[in-house]
Amino acid sequence: MSWDFETDPDFQTELDWIDRFVREEVEPLEHVLSSPWNIHDPLFKHLVRPLQAQVRARRLWACHLGPELGGPGYGQVRLALINEILGRALFAPIVFGCHAPDSGNGEILAHYGSEEQKRKYLEPLLDNEIVSCFAMTEPQGGADPSVFTTEAVRDGEDWLITGEKWFGSNARYAAFFIVMAVTDKSVSVHKGTTMFIVPANAPGVNIVRNVGIADDPEATHAYLRFDKVRVSSSDLLGEPGEAFVVAQVRLGGGRVHHAMRVIGQAQRALDALCERALSRTTQGGLLAEKQMVQEKIADSWIELEQFRLLVMRTAWRIDKYQDYLRVRKDIAAVKAAMPKVLHDIAARALHVHGSIGVSEEMPFAGYILRSFQMGLADGPTEVHKVTVAKQLLRDYQPSDSLFPGYHRPTAAALAREKYADALATVEQSGEQR
């Protein structure tokens, strides 16, 4: 039996280096740069590229990838320990080459891309020479694929894509989009949708407008419109009708990676809460001496540690089984728990900071709004709770009796039957009970 909560010393050395590097070199970037995905910004080249070179030299680049794709192949547990540090800083994921949506899109290309697609898209994506977009949700139905209307129809050897996508992730700076479109209306949506690679400069691709989140320095997500966009049959990812299978390659891992980074954001809010409590005096004493503030601190730490353990256990199970479907319940649970943890800790930190806490001079309002984003991205919280319940119920059987086995009189009768001999012996002996 193996059960361990320790990190091996060699990898802890790497984590210590990452922690210092992120605090000293990466966290300040968000105060002088705009979007992490604006890789063509001259200041990005001056400030971020040298940091990426240090990460590469340390062999910490793209830690989510296996050795066959140029990554170290650390697995999900080590990646979780890294990501909870990277989650503290807006630019940390791109400095370390594991930023969404490119990390998930890279996994799709690695699994389903042709050699030509890998050469044209995957290689520059892994090197961060370009960034990409994942375009799945639609304005009329959000993430519900049963109401998707974006369709692709055959035109000779090509396909023509027509429709709209909402909140295309970082489409503003993307070189290409991975787009889910309906290709066969005669079958269920799970068998009638297909994934396509669409170059951002393809004729008929239009960004209706860019959309930002909370206090993002720049609006980078997009409302997209496709007007008979012609793509070749060689631009399919997987076979026609396989979009759901393809999507799960990125969504399973992506949900866990979001959770890993949320730990870092929540920890940053908790750190601010504790520092404020020890720094601010009111009503004749430190905030840290007020029992209601102490309750906020205690609740926040307990909730964060519970969530962190759930994330780490899920990462361990992914490494153990190498099968996202087998860990589906755990991943859904992590995804469902994530928004509330971030929201509640950030809200307590905001409250204890008073008026400055609600201002744009502090990050807490942004954390709170992002907690709602975390409850929507990669599927809404309600859907993941349903998944947890359905998966959990598979381990149980219904009772065929009027009164179930845990009904106390029924259980007592069974117990008396089980121990009838002992009960009779004691009764006959007259021993005092």
N, C-alpha and C positions, 0 to 999 in steps of 0.2 A: 504493500500500500504506500502510495506517495502522496503527500499533502504538504505544500510548502507555500509560504508567503514571502520568501526572500528572493532578492534578485542577485544573480551571480556577480561576483566582484568585478569581473572584466566588463560586463555590460553596464554595471552601475557607474563605472568610470566614464563610459560614453554618455550616460544620462546626465551625469554631473557636468560634462562639457556642454551638452545641449542646453541645459538649464542656464548656465552662465552666458552662453552665446546668444540665446534668445533674449535674456534680460538686458544684456549690455549692447548687443548689436542689432537685434531684429525689432524689439518693441519700439524703439524710437522712430522707425521708418514710417509708421502710420501718421506721424505728425508732420511729415514733409512730402509724402507721396500721396497720390490719389488712390486709384484702384490697383490691387495686386495683379489684375489681369491686363492692365495697360502696359504690356511688356515692351512697347515701342517708345514709351516715354524716355527721352534722353536721360532724365534723372534716374529712372529705373536701371538703365544700363550702367550708370556710374555707381549707384549705391547697392543694388541687389545682385548684379552679376558677380562682383567680387565675393560676396557672401556665399552665393551658390558654389563658387569655385572652392571655398574652404570646406563646405559640406561634402562636395564630391571627393576632395582630397582625403577627407576623414572616412570615406566610404559609407556615408549616411544618406546619400541621394536616393530618392524613390524607394524608401524602405518598405513600401507596400508590395513591391514587385519581387518575384523570384529571380534567382541567378540567371535563368534563361532569357530574361528581359533586361538584364543589367542591374537588377537590384540585389541587395544582400540576402534576401530570402529569410528575414527574421521571423516571420510568422505573426499571428495576430496578438499574442500576449506581449511580445516585445514592442510591436507597433503601438499597442495601447499605452504602454509606458512612455513611449516617445510622444504620441499624439496628445496626451494630457498636458505635456509641456508646450507643444506647438499651439494648442488651443488658446493659450493666453494672448497670442499676438496675431494681428490681422495678416501680416506678411509672412509669418513663419511657415505655413504649409507650402507656399510657392518657393520660399528660400530652400526648403528641403525636398522639393519636387514631388509632393504628395497632395497637391491641392485639388479640390473638387471644382468643376465636374471632370477635370482632365484625368484624374486618377481612375475613376470609374469608366470613362470612355476608353482609356488606354487598356483596361482589362477586357472590355468588349472587343476591341480591335485585336488584342492578343489572342483571344479565344476564337473569334469568328472572322477576322480579317484575312483576305487573300494576301499573298506575298506582295502583290503590287500595292494593295491598300496599306500594308504595314510599312512599305518603303515610303509611300507618299504621305501618310498621315501619322502612323504610330511612331516612327523614328523621330521626326521633328517634334512630336508632342512630348515624348519622353525626355527630350533634350531641352524642353521649354523654349524652343524656337518659335512655336505657335501655341495658341490656346484654343479650346473648343467649347461647344455648347451641346447640352442634352435637351432636346425639344420634344416633350411628351404631352404635357398638360395643355388643355384647350380652354378658351375663355368661357364657353357655354357650359362646361361640365367639369372643370378642374381636372382632377386626377382619375375620374371615373371613365375608364376606356369604353364602357358600353354606350356612351353618348358621343364618342369621338366622331367628327365629321371630316377631318382631313383625310383625303383619299389619294391613292396613287393608282392610275389606270395605265394599262399597257398601250404603247404606241410603237408598233414594230418591235424592235429589239430594246427600246427604251421604255421608261416610265414617266408619266406626267403627274406631278404632285400639286394638288390644289387644296387650300384650306388655311386655317389659322392656328397658331400655337401661342400659348400664353406663358409668360415668365420663363422664356428660354434663357437658361442659366448662362450669364455672362456673354450673351450673344453679341453685345456691342463690340467686343474685341476678338471674337472667335474667327478662326480661319475656315472652320467647317462646323456643320451641325450634324448630330445624329438624330434623325427624325423618325418617329413612329407614325405610320399611316395605314389606313384601312385599305386592303387590297382585295378582299373577298367578302362581300356583304351577305352571301348566302350561307355562311357558317358563323359560329359563335365568334365573338371578338377575340377570344383566346386562341383561335385558329385562323383568324382572318386578317391579322395585322402583320406588318412587315417593317423592319428597320432599314433605313437608307442613310447613306452618307451624302450630305448636300454641301457643296462648297459655298461659302458665304457670298462669293461674288457671282454665283450662278444667276443668269437672267431670270427674272420673276421672283427673286427673293427680296422681300422688303421688310425693313424694321419700321413698323407703324409708329412706335415710340419706345424709348428706353424707360425702365421702371427701377426705382431704387427701394432700398429697405431701410427703415428707421433712420439712423444717423450715418448711413453709408456716405463716404466722401464723394461718390459718383454713382449715377444711375447706370447700371450695367446689364441688368436683366431686360428682356425685350418682349414686346408684343409683336409677333412675327406673322407675316402674310406670305403665302406661297401661291403664285399665280401661274399655273401650268409650268412648273419648274421641271425642266427635262433632266433626268438623270439616267445614266447607263445601267444596264443589268449588272454590270460589274461593280456598281456602287451599293449593291445590297449587302447587308451584314446578316449572314445566315441565309436560310432558304425562305422563300415566300411563305408567310403564315407563322413564322417562328419568332415574332417580335417579343412575345412574353417570355419565351425561354431565354432569348438574348438579354432582355432587360434584367432578369434575375441575376445575371453575372455581376452587374454593377450595383443593383439595389440592395442585395443582401449585405455585401461588404460595406457599401456606402453608408447604410444606416448605422452600422456599428462604428464606423470611423467618425461619423457625426457625433455620436455619443462620447467617444474617446476625447474629442476636442472640447465638447461641452464641459467635461470635467475641469479642463483648464480654465474656461471662462467662469464657471461657478466658483472655482478656487480663488480666482482673482477678485471676485465680488466678496467672498468670505474674508480674504486678506484685508480688503478695504474696510469691511465692517469691523473687524477686530482692531485695526489701527485707529479707526475713528473712535471706537469705544474707549481706547486708552489715551486718546489725545484731547477729547472734548469734555469740558466741565460745565455742568448745569445744575441748578438747585443744590448748590453746595457740595457737589461731588462729581467724580468722573462718571461718564456714561457706563463704563465697565462695572461700576459698583451698583448700578440699578438692576434690580432683579428682572424686569421685563426686557431689558437689553441682554442680560445674561441668557434669558430664555431664547431670544432670537439667535444668539451665537451658538448655543447648544443645539437647537433644532437644525440650524444650518449645517453644522459639522456632522451631526448624525445622518441627516439626509444625504449629504454628499458622500460620506463613507459607505453608506448602504448602496448607493447608486454605483459608486466606483467598484465595489465588490461584485455587483451584478454584471457590470461591463467586463471586468477581468475574467469572471467565470465564463461568460459567453465567448470571449476571445479564446480562452483555453479550450472550450468545447469545439470551436471552429478548427483550431489547430489539431485537436485530437481526432476528429471525425473527417475533416476535409470534405465536408458536405453541408452546404448552407441549408438544404432542405431539412436535414436532421436536426439542425439547430434553429429551425424557423421560429419556434415558440420563444426561445431565449432572445433572439434578435427582435421579435415583435415586442417583447416585454421591455427591453432596453429602450426601444423607440418610443413606447408609450410612456415610460417613466421620465424620459429626458426633459420634455418641456417644463413639467412642474418643478423639477429640481432647480433648473436654471431660473425660472420665474420667481420662485419663492425666496431663494437666497438673494437674488438681485433686488427684489422688492424690499427685503429687510435692510439690505445695505443702503438702498435709496432712502428709506424712511429715517434711518439713524443719521444720515447726512443732512437731513432737513432740506431747506430750500435749495441749497446748492446741489443736492442729490437729484432733483428733478430737472436741473438745468442742462444745457448742452455742454457745460464745462465738466460734467461727469459722465461716465459711460453707462450708468445703471439703466436709464430709460431705454437705451439701445439694446442692452442685454434682455430687458423685459420684452421688447418687441420681437427680438430674435427668438425668444422662447416660444412665441406664437408661430414664428416661421418654422422652428424645429418641430412643432406639432402639426405642420402641414407638409413640409418637404418629404419626398419619398413616401407619401401616403399619410393621411390624417390619423391622429391618435386613435379615433374611434375604430377605424379599420384594424389597427394593430391589436387593440383590446379584444376585438372579435376573434382575431387569429389566435391570440393566447387562449381564450376560452375554448375555442373549438379544438385546439391541439391538446389542451389539458383534459377535456372531456373524453378524449380517445382512450385515456388510461382508466376509465371507470365503466362500470356496468350498472344498468338499472336494477332496482329491487323488484322481484316478482311477488313479494309478499305484501299483505295489507299494511303490516308494520315492519319497518326496516330493521336490520340487525342492530343498529345503534339506538333503537327505541328501548328505553331503560327497563321496562317490565319484560320485554321480549329477551333482552340480553341477560336479565337476572334469571329468567326461567332456563335459558340455555346454560348459564353458569351452574345452576343447581343440578342440572342433569349431568354436566361434565364432572362435577365434584361430588356426585351422589354417594359414592362409597365412603369418602372421607367424612361427609356430613353425617351419614348414618353411624359410622364408627364412633364419632365424638358424641353423638346423641345417646347411643347405647351405653357408652362408658360413663355418662353422667359428668364428664369433665366440665368445669366451669369455663365458659367462654367470655 
